Amino acid sequence: MKQDWKDRWTRRDFLKRAAGAGATLAFPNLVPSSVLGASAPSNQTTVGCIGVGGRGTGLLNDAANQANVKIVAVCDVFQDRRERRAAELDKRYNGKVCTPYRDLRELLARDDIDAVTIGTPDHWHVPAALMAVRSGKDVYVEKPLGLSMEEDIAIRREVQRYGRIFQYGTQQRSIAHVRFGCELVRNGRLGKIQSVEVTAPSYGYEGGSLEPIPVPEGFDYDLWLGPAQWRPYTKDRCTSWGAYWVLDNAHGFIGGWGAHPLTDMVWALGDDPMSSVPVEFEGTGKFGTGLFDAPYDWDIRGKFAGGASFHFTPGGDCAIITGEKGEVRISRGRLITQPESLKQERFGPGETRLYESRQHMANFIECVRTRRQTVAPVEVAVMSDTITQLSMIAIYTGRKIKWDPVREVILDDPGASQLLTRALRSPWHL
């Protein structure tokens, strides 16, 4: 059985590589050091929810439905959202239990919260997660991860440094047929891997108003922007689609949805940066016009260190892995195999069996209590997100990008290497 990369690479190796990249994020007015190293959670897990809009509310409800979990705080820059969610939870708990916050730093300063969910717009995922782990909180972070490799390396380093539990919001790792498809690949049922194709949805979202209008009452627009570049407020910018499709705040669905099949692919190929992340990327993309300027179409080609080809396009939601002996198509809804008989395969003693999680939020809460690693830990999140970052850089530069997955550097292209970082708006800064 192949030795797990986590057994070959020590925590010190990760920290040394992260330090070498110079990825240290500093934030103003951080929570006091007195709350670092909060005591281990008891049988009841207290949770705070940061960002309680559409997806954030989904996370809130999922967490609230877990046994012995109590949501004691919610945070959102929209006053009506946070107050409505807090009132709903108070009604659920038959008493004044949940406190609404405008500023996540106030929520994170509490030492009675064990874990947080982060369902903010994409540009806040890593900054919020960094502050959370530094305040002694475990984190469930929605995908995608960061908007730069520098952000990704920083959150991995801090999760490891503080010994926090991290769950990436790629729920397909908690689906049985996804796990089985990955086990087929891991145990050599396809033979030598020849090609990998990944598809993700893209709605071709273009347009969006660029006309400045007054900020609505009860909305902290400056805090919504946070580390993103300052732009005038418009009617479409702070909607769900604005958060997904504006390059100031996101990469579009190349990362926002691509994280799902990319994380499945990483699992199948070994959860190992040397085998699961391509070493070459090149391709093109089409960017939206108007406010929604993220790429809505892309064609990325590359190859893995072992020689297999890589192709990433919009138009589906699938990881297709082809080998000498067969093929698996892994998606959220189903597993397709060629030959069909692969679905009847059984694994014997000594073969690889992957982490079994039956429900993604339940797995996170269990790991908060037991300190066991989750099914989608930060190391996996970084590997998956690396592919998004390098695909975007290939599109931006129009050049072939050569990647060293061990040192996490772009080879022989100083201009492209500069795109591994992304400036944060003051006072949120590097």
N, C-alpha and C positions, 0 to 999 in steps of 0.2 A: 504493500500500500504506500502511496506517495506520502512522504513526510510533509506535514502541514507547515506552511510558510511561517505561521505564528510560532512554531517550535524552533525554527531556524533563525528568526529575526527577533532579537530581544527588544524590550522596551527602550533600553539605552540606545540601540541602533536607530530606532525611530526618532528619539529625541535629538540624537546627534545630527541626523539628516535634516530634521526640521530646523534646528538651530543654524545649520549651514545655509539654509535658504533665507535666513534672516527674517523669518515671518513672525513678527511680534506685533500684535495689535494692542493698542492702548486706548482706553475709553475714559472720558471725563466722568467725575462724580461717581466712581464705582462704589459698590456696596462695601461697607466696612470690613476689615480683615477679621473682626471678631466673629463673623458668621462662617468663616471658612472652616471646613472640616466638621460640619454639623453632624450630630450623633446619628447612628444608624436608625433607619425607620423601624417603627414597631409594626404590629400586625395590621393596624390601620394606616393606610398610606394617604398623606395629604398632598394635594396637587393644586398647582396654579396654572392657569391657561393664559398664554400670551398671544394675543390675536384671536378674536372670537367672531370673525366674519364667517363667510361660507364654509371654507375648509376648516377653519379654526373651531367653529361650532361643531362640526363633525367630530373632531378630536375630543372636544369637551364632552359631548354625549357619550362617546365611546369610553372615555375614562370614567365618567360618572356611573356607567353601567357595570363596571367591574366590582367584584365583591370587596368589601372593606376599603373602599376608596371614597374620599370626601374631597370635593372641589371647594377650597376655602378662599380662593382669590381668582379674579379674572382681570385682564388688562386689555384695553383697546383705546386707540386714540379717538374713536367715535363714541361720544358720550352716550348716545341712545343705545348703542350695542352693549357696552359694558354694563350699563344700568339694567337693561332688559335681561341679560344673561344672569346677572347676580340675583335679580328678583326671582327668576325662574328657579334658580338653585335653592334660594331660601325657601321657596314654596315646596320644593322637593324634600328638603330636610326639615320642614316644619319649624323654622326658626331663623334668626339672623345669623347666618353662617358664612356667607360669601361676601367678601369685600371687593368692590370695583375700583380699579386703578386706571388712571390715564397714563402714567409713566411706569414702564417695566422695572425701572430701578427701585421704585418703592416696593413693588411686589417682591423683588429678589432680596431686598434687605430683611425680609421676615425669616426668622430662623425656625419657624414651625412648619415650613413647606419642604417636603421631601423631594418633589419632582415637578417639572413643568413641561407642558406641551407648547410647542412653538409653531403657530399657524399663521404667521405674519406674511406680508408680501416677501418675495424671494430675497430682496436686497437686505432684509433684516435677519435672515435665518442664522447666519454665522455670528454676526455681532451679538444678537440676543443669546445665542447658545454659549458664546464665550463668557458673557457676563453671568449666565446661569451656572456654568460649571465652576467658575471662580468663586461663586457665592455658596458653593457646597450643594448645588442641586443636580439631580439626574435629569436628563433631557430626552424628550421625544421630539425630533426635528423633522418637519415636513421636507419633502424633496422639492426642488433640487437643493444641493448643499450650498456651495458658495458661488460667488460671481467671479472668483479668480482662484488660481492654484494657491496663491499666498493665503487666502482665507481658509481653504481646505486644510492646508498643512497646519495652520494655526489652531483650528479646532481639534484636529487629531492630537496635536501636542498637548493641548490643555486638558482634554478628556483623560489622556494617559497620565499626565502630571498629577491631576487631582483625584484620580481613581474613580471617576464618575461613570455611571451607566448611561449608555447612549443607544437610542433606537432610531434608525433612519426610517422615514415614512414610506418605504417601499413594501407595501403590504403583500405583494405576491410571494415574498419569501415565507409567508405563513399559509400558503395554499399547497395542498398535498400533491397535486399533479405537477406543479412547478418543481417541487423538491424531487419527485420521482424522475422527471425528465433530466434534471441536472445530475442525478445519481447514475442514469444511463451513460451520460457523457463521462463522468468521473471514473466509472468502472470499465471504460474501454469498449462499451458495446458498439460504438460507432467506428472503432479503429482509429487510425491517425486522423486528426481533424484537418480538413482541407480548406473549409471556408466557413465564415460566420457572417450572417446578414441580420441586421437589426432595423426594425421599422417602428416609427412612433407617429401618433396622430398629429396633424397640423391643419388648422382650420382656415389658413390663408387670411388671417385677420389683418385687414388694412384699414386705414382711415383713422378716425378719432380726432376730436377737436383740439386745435392748438390755440384757440382763442382764450386769453386770460379772463377769468371771472372772479368775483369775490369768494373767499373761503367761507363755507357755511358755518353758522354758529354751532358751537358744540363739537367742533372738529379741530384737533391740533395738527394742522398740516405740516408745520415745521418738524414735529416729532415723527409724523408719518414718513417724511422724507428721510429723516435721520442721517445715515451715512451716505445716502445718494446725493448726487449733484442737485443744487437748487434749480428749480424750474417754476414758472408761473403755474398756479392752479388752474385747471380746466375741468369741464364737466365730466370728461372721460378718464382723466389721469388716475384717479383713486378708486375706480371701479375694479371689479375682479379682472376684467379683460385688460384694463390699463396696467394693473400690477403684473399680468402675465406677459404682455406684449410690448412693453416699453423698455428699450435697452438700458435706460438709467436704472431700472429696477429688476431686470430679469434677462434671460437669454431666449425667451419664447419657449415653445414646446420641445425644441431640440434638447433642452435640459429638463423643463418642467414636466414633461411626460416621458421623454426619453429615459429618464432615470429608472423607470420600471423595467423595460426590457433589457436595458444595459446592466442593471443589477442582477437580473436573471442570468444573463450571459456570463458575467463575472463569476457567479456561483458555479455555473456549469464548468467553466474552464479552470477552476481551482481556487478562487479567492486568493490569488497569488499575483502580486503586481508583475512578476516576470512572465507569467503565462496568460493573465487575464486582461492586460492592458496592451493595445497595439503599440508597436515601436515606430510606426510611420503613419502619417495622416496627410491627405491632400484632398482638396475638393472645392466646391463652389456652393454659393447660397444666394437666395433672393430675399431682399429685405423689404419690409412693408414701408409704405409712405404715410405721411401724416404723423400723428402721435404714435401710432402702433408701428414702430420701426424695427422690431425684432425680426429675425429671419423666419419666414413661413415656409420656405422650401430649401432643401439642402441635399447635397450628394457628396458624401464623404467616403473615400476609399483609403485603405491602408493595409498593413500586414502585421502579424504577430511575430514575435521572436522565433517561434517554432516553424514559421513559414506559411501558416494559414492566412488566407486573405480576409479582409474586413470590409464590409460595406454597410453604410448607415444612411437611411433615407426616410422621408415621411411617407405616410400612406397606409399605415397599419399599426399593429401593437404586438410585436412578435420578435423573438430571438430564434433564428433558424441556424442550426449548427449541423454541418454536413461533414461526414467522415467517409473513409474508404468502404465501410460496411453498412452505412445507413444514415438517417437524418432524423433530427427531432425539431419540431416547431413548438416552441413554448410561448403561450400567451396566457392572459388572465383567465380567459374563458375555457380553454381546453389545451390538451396536449395531443399533437398529431405526430405519428412516427412512420418512418419508412425503413424497413418493412413494418406492417401493422403488428406483426408478432412481437416486436420489441416491447409492446405494452404488457406482455405476459411474462417478461423477464423477472427473475427472482435473484436476490443477492445472497451469496454464501458467506460463511465465516471468513473474516479477514478482509472483506470488501468494504468499500467506503459507504457509510450511511451518514447522511447529512442531518444537520440540526433540525429537529422536529418542533415546529411551533404551530399550534392550531388556530391561534387568533393573535393578531399583531399587537394590539394594545395590552391584551392579557399577558403576553410574553414580556412586554416592557415592565408592567407592574410586578410580575413575578420576579424579574431580575432586579428590580429596585429592592425587593425584600430579601432576596437570596444572595445578591451581588454576583450572580452568574452573568456571563456575557450574553447579550441579546442575539437574536437571529440575524440582525442587520446592524452590526457595530460600526463605529466610526471609521475603522480601517477599510471596510467594504464601501461605505459611503464615499470615501475619498477616491478609491479605485474607480468606481462608477463615474463620479463627477469629473475625474481626470479626463475621461474620454470626451465628455461634453466640452471641457475647457479647451482641449487640443483641437477638437473639431471646429470650434469657433475661431481659434487662432489660424487654422488652415484656411478658413473662409476669408478672414480679414486680410491675410497676407497674400493669398493666392499662390503660396509656395508649399513645397513638400516639407513637412515638419518631422524631424527625427527626434525621438524621445528616448531618454534613458530612464527606465522605470525604477531603477535602484536609487540613483542619485536625484531623480525627479527634476531633471533639467532638459531643456531643448539643446540639441547639439548643433554647433556650427551656424548659428543664426542669432546674433545679438539683438537684431530688431524684433524678431518674434519672441525672444526671451523677455523683452520688456513687457509683453502682454500677459505674462504670468502674474503680474500685480495689477491692482486697480486702486486708484486714489479714493480715499474716503473724505467726505466733506467735513471740514472743521466745525465743531471741536471733536468730531469722531475721526480719529486719525491713526496713522501707522506710527 
